Amino acid sequence: MHTNITEGLCTHGFYVIDGFFEEETYQSLRSTVELFYQQGKFKPSKIGHQHQKNANLSIRNDAIFWLDKPSANEAISLYFKAMEALRDALNQSLFLGLIDVEAHFAVYPAHHFYKKHIDQFSNTKDRKISCVYYLNNEWSDENGGQLVLYDENNEPRPPILPLGNRLVCFNSDIAHEVLTAYQLRYSIASWLKIRPMTLIT
C-alpha cells in the first residue's frame, strides 16, 4: 500500500485508498465524530495561520475539532498510529523529512463548503502532505461534498466522493476545494509536517 501511495504522489501528486481501516475502527471513528458533534465540541473554522486567523464564511463555513496526540480515545489513537506509520514510510521512500502529524475532525452541515485553496502557509511551509479520511455512510453524487483537486495547469480533476473509510493523500501545495455538501458530511483532515522554514525578510 505504501508503495502505491509513493508512486501516486510522485506521478500525480495524490493517491486514493479505499478501505483504509478495518470496519470496526472505521465505525468507532464514525461514532466518535458523531458524538463529539452532538456534544457541541466543534468550533467554526477560520482561515490563515496563528494570530492571522479569521473567519470568512464566503470561503469556508465548516466546523472543526482539533485532535490531541496522544489521545485517550482508542479510535483516535489508532488513527494517529496509522498516520505515523504513513509518515515513516514516506520518509523512507521519498526522504521528505516529515517530523509530525496534526489532525482535526471536520463537519460540513448541509449547504456548507470550502472554496479553492491550498493547505500550505506561506510563512512556514511546514505542511508537506495533506490527508483527508472520510466518515460518511452511503454517500452518493447527489449528496455533494466532493473533493476537487486541481492539476498543474490549474484545471479541476474529476471530483472525489467522500466515501466512508476512504483516505485521500496529496501534496499540500495542490489547490483543492470541497464542493457544497447537501447532507451532514464528516471527515478527518491531517497534515504530515516538516520543520518550519525560516523565511528571511
N, C-alpha and C positions, 0 to 999 in steps of 0.2 A: 504493500500500500504506500509506504513512504517513498519508494522508488517512483511510483506513478505520480505522486504529488510533486516530487522534484522535477520530473520531466514536464509535467503540466505547467509549473511555474516558469521553467526556463523557456518553454516553447510558446506558451500562450499568455503567461502572466497570471493564470488562475487554474484551479482544479476543483472538481465537484466530486464529493464522496457520498454515496447513499448508504444507509445502514451503518452509520459511523459507530454507534454503541450497540450493545446488546439491548433487547427490547425492555428489559427490567430497568436498566439505567436510564434509558430514554424516558420511560413513563415516570420514573422518580423525578427526573429533572422537570418534566412537564407538570407534574403535581406541585413541585416546589414553586415554580414561577406563577402558577395559578393561585396558590395560597398567598404568596407574598403580595400579589396584585390585589387580592381580596382584602388583605390586611392593611392596604394603603401605604405600602413601603416605597412605592415608586415616586420619583420626583420628575417634574418637567425637564426635558433635555435642554441643553444650551449648546451654542457653537463657540469656537475659539478655544484658547488654552490658558489655564490657570487664571490669573487675575483679569484676563481679557475676555473671559467667558460672558456671554449674554444670550438671552432668549430671543429667538427670531422665528416666530410661528409661520412666516412665509417660506422659510427654508426647511425647517423640521418641526414637528409637533408630537413626536413620540415621547414616551416616558421611560426612565431608566432606573435601575437599582444596581449599584456597584457591588461586585462580589469580593469577599475577603479571601486571602490566601495566607495561611491555611484556613479552612472552614470547618465548623463543627457539623455542617450538613454533609452527609456521606456522598450524596449525588454530586454536589458541587465540588467536593474533594476529588472525586473520580474524574470530573471534567478537567480540573486543573492538572491532574496527573497525566491525562491524555495529551493536553496541550504542551506540557513539559516534555513528554516523550517526542512529540512532533518537533518541538524546538531543538532538542538534542539531535534528532535525525537530520533536520535541515542544516544544522551546524556541521555535521559530519560530511554531508554530501555537497553542500554549497558554500561552506565556510563563511556564513553570514555574520557570525559574532553575536548571535542572539543571546541575551542575558536574562530576560524577564518576560513575564506574561501578565497582562492585565485584562479584565473582562467585566462585563456587566450584562444583566438581563435587560431586554428591551421589549416594550409592548407598544403596539400600534392599534389603538381602537379604530372603529370604522371611520373612514374618511381622513385618516392620518397618513403621513408620508414623510420622506426625507429627500429633498431635491438634490440634484447633481452636485457632488463634492469629492474631495479626496480626504483620506484619513491622516495624511502626513501634515504635521505642524511645521510651518516654515522656520520657526525659531529654534526648534530642537531636532527635527528629523529623526526621532528615535523609534518611530513605528516603522517596522520593515515589512512584516507580513500581517495582513488582516484575515480574520476567520469569522464566519458567521455560521452558527449552528441553530437549526430551526426546530421548533417545538409545537408544530401545528398538525393536528389530526385531520385527515380527509380534506385536503386543500385542493382547489381547482382554479383554473384561469379566471373564472367569474369572481373569485374572492379577492383578486388583485394582490397587492403587496409584493409583486415580483422584484427581484434584484436585477438591475441592469448595469452591466459593466461596459465601459467604453474602450474601444481599441486604440491603437497608436495613431490612427487618423481621426480620433475623436468621434467615431461612429459607434452607435449603440450595438452591442452584441445581442443575440436572442435573449429574451428575459428568462430568468431562472426562478422557478416556482419555489416558495419557501416550505417545501415538504418536510414533514416531521422526520427527525433523525438524519437529516441531510446536512453535511458540512461543506461550506464553500471557502476555499483559501485563495487569496490573491495578493499581489504586490500592493503595498499600502499607498503607492503613488498613482494607482489607477483610478481614474474618475469613475464614479458609480452613483446610483440613486436607488431609492426604494419607492416604487410606484404606489399610488394611493391604495390602501387596503380597504376592503368593504366588509370585513368582519375582524374580530379581535385576532391579532397576529403576535405570536411570541417568538423570541429568539434570544441567543446569547451572542453578543459581539465581543471579539477578543483581538488582541494585538500582541504579536511576538516582537519584542523590542531589543534594540541595540543601545549602547551607551549614547546619551545625548551628545550631539555635536556642539563644539564650542565655536560660535559664529563670531567672526571679527567684524566690528562695525567701525 
